[in-house]
Amino acid sequence: MTTVTALDAERVDALSASLSGAVLQAGTEPYEAARRVHNGLIDRRPALIARCRGVADVAAAVAFARETGLEISVRGGGHSIAGRSVTEGGLMIDLAEMKGIYVDPRARTIRAQGGVLWSEFDRETAVHGLAVTGGAVSTTGIAGFTLGGGLGWLMGTYGLAADNLLSVELVNADGAVLNVTQESDPDLFWGLRGGGGNFGVATSLEYRLHPLREVVGGLVAHPFEAAKDVLRFYREFTQSVPDELTVFAGLVYAPGSSDTRLAAMVVCHAGSPEQAQKDLAPLREFGSPLMVELGPMPYPLMNTLLDDGFPRGALNYWKSSFVEALDDELIDVAIEQFAATPSPLNAILIENFHGAVTRVGATDTAVPHRRQGYNLLLPSVWLDSADTEANIAWTRATFDLLSPYFAGRRWLNYFSDDDGTDAIRAAYGPNYDRLVEVKRRHDPENVFHLNHNIDPGGGAGAKPR
Ligand SMILES: Cc1cc2nc3c(=O)[nH]c(=O)nc-3n(C[C@H](O)[C@H](O)[C@H](O)COP(=O)(O)OP(=O)(O)OC[C@H]3O[C@@H](n4cnc5c(N)ncnc54)[C@H](O)[C@@H]3O)c2cc1C
């Protein structure tokens, strides 16, 4: 791999001169801050970090990397659990300063740059009483999230984030700037809606917006001892929920506690307050909850309810899979395993797919996961590196024990660093071959390979260096 030596100093100076943003090198405080991402397990050292301020900076950075042979990584919001936004020894194209957002309230559209986070996006759309499906946690970046599909609280009503994309401004492997739409290049636009960062750097993304000011949301928490009944109730309840109601179930610890486990349901209802009152009645009435905190709130607030459970810099190792059904045996295994989890920030979450997200065809976008049902997520989070081995071992063991119930389909955005070939196939599913074709056409040399990679050679996912 190419590294920056004294011989290259002249070229680095030339890159610096050609960017409006800074070029950061090791040994400086801004470099140390910029190479750190959300997942504290990721500890890689790019040779250079280009803090781009606009599309011209990104194009110059891509051209520089191609000339010098440096590996490229692209950082949007920095939330990749696998740490794919940070290269070891290459050029990190860092979009964190690209925060431009423009809402067109009459057309109900938004264009936002690649470094925008969901909290920033929501703030601007809320001014106009508009919204679109964003992350379940507001600190996530819009770019990596949307390119990977993007599931969240509003997916029953509006579909995935990727389903709402209208265009993407993309710097491709040649450093050219494209405005990709359904009309300009249907194949590439299709691939950008779920194919991850495989086709270039998305410098800005344009979305359709929907009128939405408030939701009825919050949390219902039951004692852990009632977990079996709660998860069985959840299974029945979610069989016939309206589009507007999305409920995720979870085995979690009480916030701030290291000994109180809970069986919880997190709720978001995007319909009218009257409809919410009616639809949420069974949730309020079921069992003997310790807490029912449900009420009207601005949508941006809904998007922050889980933020505290995912502190920046904490250590993360995640596993997830869609399941065939929420069998009684699956529920039993999950409860048994959660009783022995080594970190109070760990959880076992169940995400319900229904409504608008399931009415898009499996091959209409690059995201094939359109069946009604459930995605099971083990988002393991801990604070002390001494606990890393125990937490990774627990997550892997729990994932293995639950695997008999898996549907063979995986959610791309949740991959960890060790999710390889099989996981990538399970994420792209029937769309893999078409994605390979699009990749061959737009990035035959696999310049953009630090992602959940589509191998232009048709092999099953190149391993990042
Ligand atoms: C706390 C937390 C909560 C999450 N919640 C959800 C959720 O509710 N739903 C969901 O679907 N996912 C969720 N995720 C997963 C998240 O969507 C993915 O990790 C996503 O890739 C993050 O995007 P990012 O821009 O923040 O990440 P980054 O780490 O910056 O990038 C992730 C990947 O996308 C590529 N990429 C980023 N920006 C660009 C760009 N502008 N152009 C081209 N490629 C780019 C990177 O190269 C990398 O491969 C969550 C993750 C975390 C840590």
The ligand as an SDF file (V2000), in Angstrom:
LIG
                    3D

 53 58  0  0  0  0  0  0  0  0999 V2000
  -26.1710    4.1940   16.7870 C   0  0  0  0  0  0  0  0  0  0  0  0
  -26.5200    3.6760   15.4390 C   0  0  0  0  0  0  0  0  0  0  0  0
  -27.8520    3.5880   15.0570 C   0  0  0  0  0  0  0  0  0  0  0  0
  -28.2020    3.0980   13.7960 C   0  0  0  0  0  0  0  0  0  0  0  0
  -29.5240    3.0230   13.4510 N   0  0  0  0  0  0  0  0  0  0  0  0
  -29.8620    2.5860   12.2180 C   0  0  0  0  0  0  0  0  0  0  0  0
  -31.2320    2.5310   11.8120 C   0  0  0  0  0  0  0  0  0  0  0  0
  -32.1290    2.8850   12.5480 O   0  0  0  0  0  0  0  0  0  0  0  0
  -31.5020    2.0840   10.5690 N   0  0  0  0  0  0  0  0  0  0  0  0
  -30.5170    1.6930    9.6830 C   0  0  0  0  0  0  0  0  0  0  0  0
  -30.8340    1.3390    8.5440 O   0  0  0  0  0  0  0  0  0  0  0  0
  -29.2230    1.7310   10.0560 N   0  0  0  0  0  0  0  0  0  0  0  0
  -28.8850    2.1720   11.2910 C   0  0  0  0  0  0  0  0  0  0  0  0
  -27.5720    2.2090   11.6680 N   0  0  0  0  0  0  0  0  0  0  0  0
  -26.5460    1.7650   10.7060 C   0  0  0  0  0  0  0  0  0  0  0  0
  -26.1520    2.9430    9.8330 C   0  0  0  0  0  0  0  0  0  0  0  0
  -27.2040    3.3020    9.0070 O   0  0  0  0  0  0  0  0  0  0  0  0
  -24.9800    2.5650    8.9350 C   0  0  0  0  0  0  0  0  0  0  0  0
  -23.8700    2.2980    9.7450 O   0  0  0  0  0  0  0  0  0  0  0  0
  -24.6800    3.6730    7.9510 C   0  0  0  0  0  0  0  0  0  0  0  0
  -23.7570    3.1990    7.0110 O   0  0  0  0  0  0  0  0  0  0  0  0
  -24.1350    4.8940    8.6310 C   0  0  0  0  0  0  0  0  0  0  0  0
  -23.9460    5.9320    7.7320 O   0  0  0  0  0  0  0  0  0  0  0  0
  -22.8600    7.0510    8.0650 P   0  0  0  0  0  0  0  0  0  0  0  0
  -22.8030    7.9740    6.9070 O   0  0  0  0  0  0  0  0  0  0  0  0
  -23.1150    7.5990    9.4260 O   0  0  0  0  0  0  0  0  0  0  0  0
  -21.5840    6.1440    8.2070 O   0  0  0  0  0  0  0  0  0  0  0  0
  -20.0900    6.1580    7.6590 P   0  0  0  0  0  0  0  0  0  0  0  0
  -19.3340    5.3500    8.6510 O   0  0  0  0  0  0  0  0  0  0  0  0
  -19.5980    7.5020    7.3660 O   0  0  0  0  0  0  0  0  0  0  0  0
  -20.2240    5.3480    6.3110 O   0  0  0  0  0  0  0  0  0  0  0  0
  -20.7810    4.0680    6.2590 C   0  0  0  0  0  0  0  0  0  0  0  0
  -20.5370    3.4570    4.8830 C   0  0  0  0  0  0  0  0  0  0  0  0
  -21.1570    4.2760    3.9050 O   0  0  0  0  0  0  0  0  0  0  0  0
  -20.1860    4.8350    3.0250 C   0  0  0  0  0  0  0  0  0  0  0  0
  -20.5050    6.2490    2.8540 N   0  0  0  0  0  0  0  0  0  0  0  0
  -20.7590    7.1560    3.8220 C   0  0  0  0  0  0  0  0  0  0  0  0
  -21.0290    8.3440    3.2730 N   0  0  0  0  0  0  0  0  0  0  0  0
  -20.9470    8.1780    1.9480 C   0  0  0  0  0  0  0  0  0  0  0  0
  -21.1150    9.0430    0.8500 C   0  0  0  0  0  0  0  0  0  0  0  0
  -21.4500   10.3150    1.0250 N   0  0  0  0  0  0  0  0  0  0  0  0
  -20.9490    8.5480   -0.3990 N   0  0  0  0  0  0  0  0  0  0  0  0
  -20.6060    7.2550   -0.5920 C   0  0  0  0  0  0  0  0  0  0  0  0
  -20.4270    6.3920    0.4180 N   0  0  0  0  0  0  0  0  0  0  0  0
  -20.5950    6.8480    1.6670 C   0  0  0  0  0  0  0  0  0  0  0  0
  -18.8570    4.6660    3.7370 C   0  0  0  0  0  0  0  0  0  0  0  0
  -17.7950    4.5930    2.8780 O   0  0  0  0  0  0  0  0  0  0  0  0
  -19.0650    3.3830    4.4970 C   0  0  0  0  0  0  0  0  0  0  0  0
  -18.8510    2.2830    3.6630 O   0  0  0  0  0  0  0  0  0  0  0  0
  -27.1870    2.6830   12.9100 C   0  0  0  0  0  0  0  0  0  0  0  0
  -25.8460    2.7560   13.2900 C   0  0  0  0  0  0  0  0  0  0  0  0
  -25.5110    3.2410   14.5440 C   0  0  0  0  0  0  0  0  0  0  0  0
  -24.0770    3.2820   14.9660 C   0  0  0  0  0  0  0  0  0  0  0  0
  1  2  1  0
  2  3  1  0
  2 52  2  0
  3  4  2  0
  4  5  1  0
  4 50  1  0
  5  6  2  0
  6  7  1  0
  6 13  1  0
  7  8  2  0
  7  9  1  0
  9 10  1  0
 10 11  2  0
 10 12  1  0
 12 13  2  0
 13 14  1  0
 14 15  1  0
 14 50  1  0
 15 16  1  0
 16 17  1  0
 16 18  1  0
 18 19  1  0
 18 20  1  0
 20 21  1  0
 20 22  1  0
 22 23  1  0
 23 24  1  0
 24 25  2  0
 24 26  1  0
 24 27  1  0
 27 28  1  0
 28 29  2  0
 28 30  1  0
 28 31  1  0
 31 32  1  0
 32 33  1  0
 33 34  1  0
 33 48  1  0
 34 35  1  0
 35 36  1  0
 35 46  1  0
 36 37  1  0
 36 45  1  0
 37 38  2  0
 38 39  1  0
 39 40  1  0
 39 45  2  0
 40 41  1  0
 40 42  2  0
 42 43  1  0
 43 44  2  0
 44 45  1  0
 46 47  1  0
 46 48  1  0
 48 49  1  0
 50 51  2  0
 51 52  1  0
 52 53  1  0
M  END
$$$$
